[in-house]
Amino acid sequence: QVQLVESGGGLVQPGGSLRLSCAVSGSIFNVYAMGWYRQAAGKQRELVARITYGGSTYYADSVKGRFTISRDNAKNTVYLQLNSPKPEDTAVYYCNRVPNVISWGQGTQVTVSS
């Protein structure tokens, strides 16, 4: 059974930095693109970054230039580096396949506040 386990969230000040990790068990990590999604309170879940198996990336305009997605194929792990986060980046962050998501993990809460 495939499992997605996100970690690394917490409280961060505006302008600080934080790195999120997503450990992926199961075969979906091979071949598929993976992405980081987020859901803020009262809002729909949105895709913020995606990386293909070969390393090509996509970023939503709202995070472009501040967030960096990467993956370690040997460790079945996807990362999201948050640099200069803003209060509007506060949300629960999830990783999942892109497209055709599978069951969601528990996510990791990121709170940006001074």
N, C-alpha and C positions, 0 to 999 in steps of 0.2 A: 504494500500500500504506500502511495506517495505521501510524503509529509513535507510541509514547509514550516520552518521554525525561524521566525524573525527575532532579532535581538539588537541591543545597542542603543535603544531609545533612552530618553530622559529629559531633564530640564537643561536648556541651553540658553545663554544670553544672545540677544541680537548681535550679529557680527562674529559670533563664536564659531565653533565647528563641532561636528559629530559624525561618527561613522556607523552606519547600520549594516548588519550582516543578515544573510538569509541562507540557512543550511537546507539543502534539498536532498531528500532521500528518494530513491527510485529512479526510473529510467528517463523521466521527462527532461532531466537536465541535458541529456545527450541530444544534440541536433536543434532543440527548440530555442527560440529567443525567450529571454526572461525579462521581467519588468518589475519596477517598483510602482505601486499605486498608493494613494493616500485617501483618507476620508476624514474630513473635518466635521465637527458637530453640526448636524442639521443640513449637511450637504451630501451630494452623491460622491461615490468613489470615483477617482480619476487616475489616469495613468500619468506619471510624471517623468519616467525615464524607461528606456528599453535598450537591451543589448542583445545582439545576435550571438550565436555560438562562435562565429568568427570574429566578433568584437566590434561590429558596427553599432553605432549608438544613435539614439533619438532622445530629445528632451522637449518637454512642454515649454512653451515660451515663458511661463511663470518661473521656471527654475534654471533656464539656460544661462550658462556662465557662472552659476553658483553651485550647482550639484554635479557630481560625477559618478556615473555608474560603471562598475567593473565586475569581472567575474574571474574566478579561478576554477577552470574546468577540472583540474586534478582533484580539487577539494569539494567539487559540487557546491560551490558557494558563490553567492552574488552579493555585492557590496553597493552601498550608496553613501558617498561622502557628501555631507552637507556643509558647505562653507558659506559664511555670511548669511545665516538663516534670518528670516524675518518673522514677526509675530503671525503673519498670515500663513506661514508654513506649519503652524501647529495643527497636528492631525495624528491619526493612527496610520502607520505606514505598514503596508503589506507587500510581499513579493508574490509573483505568480507567473504563469506562462503567458506569452503574448503571441498570437491571440488565443482564443479557446482556453479560458482559465479553467482550472480544476478547483477542488475544494480549498477554501481559504484557510490559512493558518490563523493564529491568534493575534497577529500584528504586534507592533511595538509603538508605544505612545511617544511622540515627540512634542514637547512643549517649549515654545520660544518666548521667553519673557525675561524682563530685567527685574 
